Amino acid sequence: MVKPTLRTKSIGTKVSEEEYVQLERAARAEARTLGEWCRHVMLASVNGHLADAQKSDGAELRALMAELVALRTILLNVLYKQANGERLTAEEMQRLIERADADKFKKAVERLRQVAKSG
């Protein structure tokens, strides 16, 4: 059995709050931790594969799927309320949107993984 290479070196950098948020968002879109995502991007860059990694990592697909998942969540909730004769206030609608947006990337990645397993 081959033992995995131990990672014993670390790299650190300082970023602004805004940059950190952007990096977290990019990592979350790929269902990776921030550290995993940074390692992936750095190694892809140094190995000359950054452009390939950006094209083939499926980020666009995950973003599109996330939006579809959020839209589906909102639509189903609205239709359910209407089918029961209830009206939706502006505040309730805003809460639905925020809730759908909060976990849309996680749900999208789960759905894409389900498709990959079954296909």
Secondary structure as GFF3:
##gff-version 3
##sequence-region A 1 119
A	DSSP	alpha_helix	17	29	.	.	.	ID=ss1
A	DSSP	alpha_helix	34	46	.	.	.	ID=ss2
A	DSSP	alpha_helix	50	56	.	.	.	ID=ss3
A	DSSP	alpha_helix	59	83	.	.	.	ID=ss4
A	DSSP	alpha_helix	90	102	.	.	.	ID=ss5
A	DSSP	alpha_helix	104	118	.	.	.	ID=ss6
###
